């Protein structure tokens, strides 16, 4: 099989299944040589796959929805799911076990500035709870680390954060989880994606990658949290072990990580609905135009 270049979008702990697939040499075990291009927080208009700089990437189906909004004939397709639950949490300084989304009225919320999906999905939750998202006081221009510090210091009521920031705050006694956004149910967050042409040309290689992910997922859901943390440690050399293990345990309990690479319609449609209600897209391109489940079915047959 031909060598494949795989684009990482940015470094985040919730991408752990992909990091474990790489660290365990699961791609090589399936006969495909995969080179990973490290990512940074990317501008939405840039795409390594469309530019021909990578054969395939992993990332949010949000990108494919936006691509189809811009170009109804976009060739981008999702396949091979790994994260179909929302990894973001609402964190306040003091415990609030009876918190409901309606309690955000009158509070100041620090939302994620690095990427848009967390707010787009949360604003949809607020609408479904009978609230006007535009009425929520928000801090929109600070990175998550600054919002976490502001909550810890009492300068911000609540922040939308991901792991391991949340577990680090809990261990330090500076924050408590009020709400897990994964509670809404399946929401598509991360899959492989490529173009229709690449999926056809590199079908054998991509199917091998899907099988590698599937094998890793079986291991991933059986291994102790400490073993998973050790596996991904090379990707997070400066991260302390305790919050990493705690974060993995939380995400497992919330069910954000899939047990197989299959990508059913329900989580896609929930994300699509959120982008529609946010005004990020004006029409629903639909599951069939954005997802290639056939290659996953063929790979795992």
N, C-alpha and C positions, 0 to 999 in steps of 0.2 A: 504494500500500500504506500501511497505517496505521503510525504511529510505534510503536516497541517499546522498552520499558524492560528492560535486561539487568542483572542483579545479579552483581557480582563477589563471590566469597566472602571472600577476603583476598588481599593482595599477595604473590605468590611467583614466582620466576623460572621454575619449571617450567610455569607457565601461559603461557609465551612464545607459543605459537600463537594464543591469544586476543588477546594484546596486539598481535601483528603484524597480525591481522585488523582490529583497531580502528585502529591507526596507519596502515595502508595504505589506509584508507577502503574496504575490501573490501565492507562491508555496503552502503554507499551505491552502489557500483558495481553491486550486484545489485538496486538500486531500493528498499531499505528503510532508513529512518532509525532508527538505534539509539542510544539514550542509555544510557550505562553508569553505574550507581550504584556508587561505590567501596565496597569491603567492608573489614571488619575480621575478626579471628578470631571467628567467630560462635558463640554458644551453640547447641547442637544442637537445642534446642526451638524456636528462632526460625527462621522461613523466610519470606523476602520474597515468594516466589511464592504460598504458601498464604495469606499475609496480604493478597494483592492489591496489594502495593507494587511488584511487578515482574511482567512477563509471562513472563519466562524467566530462568533463572540458569545459570551454569556451576558445577560442583562435583563432589564425589565421589559415585559410586553408593552409597557407604556411607550417605549421607543418605537415599536412597530405600529401602534395605534397612531402616534403622531406622524410617522412616515406616511401612513395611508391617508391621513388627513391632508397632508401636503400634496401627495400624489396618489390618487385612487388606484393607479397601476403600479404602485410600489412593489418591488420584487421581494421585499423582506418577509420572512416567515419565522415563527417560533416553533421550536420542537425540543423535546427532552427537558421536562420540568424538574426543578430541584427545590424551589421555594414557592409554595402556593398559599402562604399565610403572611399577614402583615407583621413585620418584625419591630414595629415602632410602639412605644409605650408613652403614656402621660405620667409625668413624675412631679410630685410636689415635695415641699420641705418636710411636712409633717404627715403622719398616717391619715388616710381618709377612706376607711373601709366601706363607707356607704356612698361613695362618689358615683354620680351619674353624669352623663355628658351635659345635661341641662345645667349642671353646676358651673360650667364654664362661663355662663352669663355673669358679668360683674368681676371676672378675674382677668388677668393679663396672661396670655399664652404665648410662649416662645415656640414658633414652629420651625421646622427644618428648612434651612436656607440652601443647603448643598444640592438638593434634588427636589423636584416638585411633587412627585407621587405621594409622599406621606401626607401633605396637606390636601391634595386633591381627593384622596380617599377619606380623610377625616372630615372634610367639609361635606362630603356626601353622607357620612354617618350623621352629622349634625342636622342636615336637611331631613333625613329619615326620622330623626328624633324630634322634628317639629321646630327646629331652630333656624335662624338666619345666620349663616356663617359670616356674612359681612358685618354683623353686629358684634362679633367677638373681637375684643381688643387683642391685637397680636403684635409681637416683635418678630419681624420677618427678615431682618438683615444680619442676624448674628449666627455664626456656626454653632453646632450642637454643643461643643465643648464650652463655649462661652455661656450658652443658655444653662448648661448644667451648673456652672460656677455661680451664675446669677441666682438660681434656685437655692443652691447650698448657702449662699450669703443672704438670702431673704430679699433680694432685689427683683425677683420674678416669682409670680405665683405658681406657675406650672410650665413644664417644658415637654415638648415632643422629642423623644430621644430613642436611640437604639443601643444595643449592647456592644461593648461591655461598659459603656458609660453608666448605665443604670445599676448594674451590679456593683461597680466601684463606689457609687454614691451610697448604696445600701450598706456596704461593708464599712464605709466611713461614717455612717450615721447621718449623712447629709441629704438624703432623699428617700422617698417611698413611692412605690408604684400605685397610682390611682386607677389606671385603666390600661388594659392591653388591647391595642387595635385589632389584634388577631381574633378578638371575641366576635367580630362581625361575621366570621366564617371565611370560607375559601376565597382568596383574592390573589390573582396571579402576580407574582413579584419577580421571579427569575427563572429563565430557561436559556438553552442555547438558541441562537438565531443565525440565519444566513439568508442568502438569496435563493430564489427558485433555481437559478442556473447552477449555483454551487451545490445545492442539495442534490440535483441530478448528476452533476459531474463527479462529486465526491461522495456518492451514496455509500460506497463500501467503507470509506474512512469515517464518515459521520455515524454510520451504524455501529462501527467498532467503538466510537466514542460514547454512544448511547449505552452500549453494553457495559463499557467501563464505568459509567455513572451508575448503572443499575447494580453492578457488583459492589461498588462502593457504598451505595445506599443500604444494601443488605448488611454490610459490615457496620456501617455508621449507626444504624438503629439498634444494633446488638452490643456495641462496644460501650464500656463505661465512659462517663463524661471525661474522666481524667485521661483516658487513652485517646479520645478524640482531641482533647486540648493539646496533648503531646504531639499528635500528628500534625496539627496546624501551626504549632509553635514557630517553625521557621518563617512563616508568613507574618508573624506578629512578635518579633524578637524582643520588643520593649514592653510587651503586655504581661502583667503579673498573672500568675497561675490561678489564684483564688477567684478573681472576677471572671476569668475566662471559663473556668469550670462551672461557676454559678450561672453564667450566661448561657452556656450550652444546655444545662439542665432546664433553664426557663424556656428556651426556645423549643426544646423537645416537648415539654409539658404543654406548651401552646399549640403544638402541632404545625409549626410553620414549614417544616421540612417534609418533603414527600418521601414515600417509601419506595416509589418506582418512578421512572422518567415519564410516565404517561401524563398527558395534559388534557384533562376533560374540559368541556365548555363552561361549566359553572363558574370557576374562578376567573376565567377570561371575561365572562359577561359581567361579573361584578366590577372588575376594573374598568371595563368599557363604560359602564353606567356612571362610574365616578368621574371619568374624564368628560363625559357628556354633561353631567350636572355642574362640573367646574367650568365649563365653557372652553376646555382645552381642545376638544374636538367638536365639530358641528353635526356630524352624522356618524352612525355606527357602521364601520366597515364589516363587522361580523366575524365570528370565529373561523368560518370556512376560508375567508380571504387572508387571515392573519396566522393561522396555525396549520402546520403540516404534521398531523398525528400519524399519517400513513407510514412515515419512515420509522417512527418509534415502534409501531405495531410490527413492521417487517423485521426490525432489528431484534425484537424480543420474542418473535414467533418460535 
